[in-house]
Amino acid sequence: MTEVVDGGGVSVRAASASDVQAVLGFWRRAAEGASISDDPAGVGRLIARDAGALLLAEVDGALAGTVIAGFDGWRCHLYRLAVAPDLRRRGVATALLDAAEARFAALGGRRADAMVLRRNEVAHHAWAARGYRAEEEWRRWVKPLV
């Protein structure tokens, strides 16, 4: 999976166990908010359970973006779309979402949903540009298990 970004290349690949610490550091710098699973055990468990779910974008060999593209056999779920601040609006998110949507199609997914913080207005514009929309009739209910 490769796409061009501003004359430079961005490549997208699945994360491996050796990427866990780099991903956690990247999320601290580039992601909005934090998750209860933002620790080595949580990210490691994701990679071990579904080796293709955590997608990494790289530009010139450096981590430029992430997205989790999980499929449970029923729905396609997108989490942790994050792009390095200095590379935003240059096609990194587009490359990641193209790869995620291709993954979902190959797995037989029919609809994707994205978890987006209500306060993250920048993200709302990015998701809308890709054809995603907020569904006001649904509300996510959560219960931490730890």
C-alpha positions in Angstrom: 0.0 0.0 0.0 1.7 3.2 -1.1 0.4 6.7 -1.9 2.1 10.0 -2.7 2.1 12.9 -0.3 3.4 16.3 -1.6 5.9 14.7 -3.9 7.2 12.4 -1.1 6.0 9.0 -0.4 3.8 7.7 2.4 3.6 4.0 3.0 1.0 2.2 5.1 1.6 -1.0 6.8 0.3 -3.1 9.7 2.0 -2.6 13.1 4.0 -5.3 14.7 4.9 -6.0 18.3 8.2 -4.0 17.8 6.1 -0.8 17.1 4.3 -0.7 20.4 6.5 1.9 22.2 6.7 4.1 19.1 2.9 4.1 18.7 2.3 5.0 22.3 4.8 7.9 22.1 3.3 9.0 18.8 -0.2 9.1 20.3 1.0 11.2 23.2 2.3 13.8 20.7 -0.3 13.6 17.9 -3.6 12.1 19.1 -6.4 13.9 20.8 -7.4 12.4 24.1 -6.3 9.2 25.7 -7.7 5.8 26.0 -7.8 3.3 28.8 -5.9 0.9 26.5 -3.0 3.3 25.8 -0.4 1.2 27.4 2.0 -1.5 26.2 -0.4 -4.3 27.2 -3.4 -2.8 25.5 -1.6 -2.1 22.2 0.3 -5.4 22.3 -3.0 -7.3 22.8 -4.5 -5.5 19.8 -1.6 -6.5 17.6 -1.6 -10.1 18.9 -5.3 -10.5 18.4 -5.7 -8.9 15.0 -2.3 -8.4 13.3 -3.8 -6.2 10.5 -5.9 -3.8 12.6 -3.4 -1.2 13.7 -2.2 0.6 10.5 0.8 2.8 10.5 1.6 5.5 7.9 5.3 6.3 7.4 6.9 9.2 5.6 10.7 8.9 4.9 10.8 6.0 7.4 9.2 8.0 10.3 5.9 7.4 11.8 3.4 9.9 10.4 0.0 8.6 11.3 -2.1 5.8 12.7 -5.6 4.3 12.6 -7.1 1.2 14.2 -9.3 -0.6 11.6 -11.0 -3.3 13.6 -13.6 -5.7 12.3 -15.6 -7.9 14.6 -17.4 -9.9 11.8 -20.4 -7.6 12.0 -19.2 -4.0 11.9 -16.1 -2.1 10.9 -14.7 0.2 13.6 -12.2 3.0 13.2 -10.3 4.4 16.2 -7.2 6.4 16.9 -6.8 8.2 13.6 -3.9 10.5 14.3 -1.5 12.4 12.0 1.7 14.1 13.0 0.8 17.8 13.3 3.4 18.9 10.7 2.0 16.5 8.1 -1.7 17.3 8.4 -3.6 18.2 5.3 -1.0 16.4 3.1 -2.8 13.1 2.4 -1.6 11.0 5.4 -5.1 10.5 6.8 -6.4 9.8 3.3 -3.8 7.0 2.8 -4.6 5.5 6.2 -8.4 5.6 5.6 -8.0 4.2 2.0 -6.0 1.3 3.5 -8.6 0.8 6.3 -11.5 0.8 3.9 -9.7 -1.6 1.6 -9.1 -3.9 4.6 -12.8 -3.8 5.5 -13.9 -4.5 2.0 -11.5 -7.5 1.8 -13.0 -8.8 5.1 -16.6 -8.4 3.8 -17.4 -5.4 5.9 -20.5 -3.4 4.9 -20.3 -0.2 7.0 -17.6 1.6 9.0 -18.1 3.7 12.1 -15.5 6.0 13.6 -15.1 7.0 17.2 -14.5 10.8 17.3 -14.3 13.0 20.3 -17.2 15.4 20.4 -14.9 18.3 21.2 -12.5 17.6 18.4 -13.8 20.0 15.7 -10.7 19.5 13.5 -11.4 15.8 13.3 -15.1 16.4 12.5 -14.1 18.2 9.4 -11.6 15.5 8.4 -14.1 12.7 8.8 -16.9 14.6 7.0 -14.5 15.2 4.1 -14.2 11.4 3.7 -18.0 10.9 3.7 -18.5 10.0 7.3 -21.3 11.7 9.3 -22.4 11.9 12.9 -25.5 9.8 13.7 -27.3 11.9 16.2 -29.8 9.1 16.9 -27.2 6.9 18.5 -25.2 7.4 21.7 -22.3 5.3 22.8 -22.6 3.8 26.2 -19.5 2.6 27.9 -18.4 0.9 31.1 -14.7 0.5 32.0 -13.9 -3.1 32.9 -10.7 -2.4 34.8 
